[in-house]
């Protein structure tokens, strides 16, 4: 993975946007927790991380026009959200942004390694459905890593 900054970026207003986990309320009825977003400390603008947007959009699309009251976690559906949720849950990062950045990178690599092991086991068992599900989860992490390396 290229050494670009994952945990912060520049906002359109010139402020610094930092990463954190957010709870979105959709249509006043749907509570979606563990949504990784960048938030600007200057103007309070926030935006979902690019690598979770597709899954978040699909999740919202599945709700329809008149959704029932529901509580969901994006971490159950997206590997990036899951890795970030687990990383943030480990506690306070005394080393600041650089320590958080390294913790995220390490957690991503560990998750990729785990999913590769799971894929191998699924292949050994000739479980095509499990292999397909694992490949899809793995692609959520590796496609973004490939884009970042360019």
C-alpha positions in Angstrom: 0.0 0.0 0.0 1.4 3.4 -0.9 2.2 5.7 2.0 -0.6 8.2 1.3 -2.4 9.6 4.3 -5.6 7.7 5.2 -6.6 9.5 8.4 -6.7 13.1 7.1 -7.3 15.2 4.0 -7.8 18.8 3.1 -11.4 20.2 3.0 -12.7 22.5 0.3 -12.7 25.3 2.8 -9.0 24.8 3.5 -9.5 23.1 6.9 -8.2 19.7 7.8 -10.6 16.7 7.6 -9.8 13.8 9.9 -11.2 10.3 10.0 -13.6 9.1 12.6 -16.6 6.8 12.9 -20.0 8.4 12.5 -23.6 7.5 12.9 -25.9 8.4 10.0 -29.7 8.7 10.4 -31.5 8.1 7.2 -35.2 9.2 6.7 -35.4 9.8 10.4 -35.9 6.0 10.9 -32.7 4.2 9.9 -29.7 4.4 12.2 -26.5 3.3 10.5 -23.5 3.1 12.9 -19.8 2.6 12.2 -19.7 4.8 9.1 -16.1 6.0 8.5 -16.2 9.7 7.5 -13.8 12.6 7.1 -14.9 15.6 9.2 -13.6 19.1 8.9 -12.6 20.8 12.1 -13.2 24.2 10.6 -16.5 24.1 8.8 -17.9 20.8 10.2 -18.5 19.3 6.7 -18.3 15.6 6.6 -18.0 13.0 3.8 -17.9 9.2 3.8 -14.6 7.7 2.9 -14.4 6.9 -0.8 -14.0 3.1 -0.3 -17.2 2.7 1.7 -19.5 5.0 -0.5 -20.6 2.2 -2.8 -21.7 -0.2 0.0 -23.3 2.7 1.9 -25.2 3.7 -1.2 -26.4 0.1 -1.8 -27.5 -0.2 1.8 -29.5 3.0 1.6 -31.0 1.9 -1.8 -32.2 -1.3 -0.3 -34.3 0.6 2.3 -36.7 1.8 -0.3 -38.9 5.0 -0.1 -40.6 4.2 3.1 -38.2 2.3 5.3 -39.2 0.7 8.6 -37.4 1.7 11.8 -34.0 -0.1 11.8 -30.6 0.0 13.4 -27.7 -1.3 11.2 -23.9 -1.3 11.4 -22.0 -0.6 8.2 -19.1 -2.7 9.7 -21.3 -5.8 9.2 -21.3 -5.1 5.4 -18.0 -3.4 4.6 -14.5 -4.7 5.4 -13.0 -1.1 5.6 -15.7 -0.1 8.0 -15.1 -3.2 10.1 -11.3 -2.8 10.2 -11.7 0.9 11.2 -14.3 0.1 13.8 -11.9 -2.5 15.4 -8.9 -0.2 15.1 -10.8 2.7 16.8 -12.1 0.4 19.5 -8.6 -0.4 20.7 -8.4 3.0 22.4 -6.6 6.3 22.4 -3.6 6.7 20.1 -0.9 8.5 22.1 1.3 8.8 19.0 -1.4 10.9 17.3 -2.1 10.7 13.6 1.0 8.7 12.7 0.2 6.0 15.3 -3.4 5.8 14.1 -2.2 5.6 10.5 0.1 2.7 11.2 -2.5 0.9 13.3 -5.0 1.1 10.4 -2.4 -0.1 7.9 -1.4 -3.0 10.1 -5.1 -3.9 10.7 -5.8 -3.9 7.0 -2.9 -6.2 6.3 -3.9 -8.5 9.0 -7.5 -8.7 7.7 -6.2 -9.4 4.1 -4.0 -12.2 5.5 -7.0 -13.6 7.4 -9.3 -13.5 4.4 -6.7 -15.1 2.2 -6.5 -18.0 4.8 -10.3 -18.3 4.8 -10.4 -18.3 1.0 -7.8 -21.1 1.0 -9.8 -23.2 3.4 -13.0 -22.6 1.4 -11.1 -23.7 -1.7 -9.8 -26.8 0.1 -13.4 -27.7 1.0 -14.6 -26.8 -2.6 -17.2 -24.5 -1.1 -17.8 -22.2 -4.0 -20.3 -20.0 -2.2 -17.9 -19.4 0.7 -15.1 -18.7 -1.8 -17.2 -16.1 -3.6 -18.3 -14.4 -0.4 -14.7 -14.3 0.8 -13.4 -13.0 -2.5 -16.0 -10.2 -2.4 -14.9 -9.2 1.1 -11.2 -9.4 0.1 -11.8 -7.2 -2.9 -13.2 -4.4 -0.7 -9.8 -4.1 0.8 -7.5 -5.0 -2.0 -9.1 -2.9 -4.8 -8.6 0.2 -2.7 -5.0 -0.8 -1.9 -4.4 -1.2 -5.6 -5.9 2.2 -6.4 -3.8 3.8 -3.6 -0.6 2.3 -4.9 -1.0 4.0 -8.3 
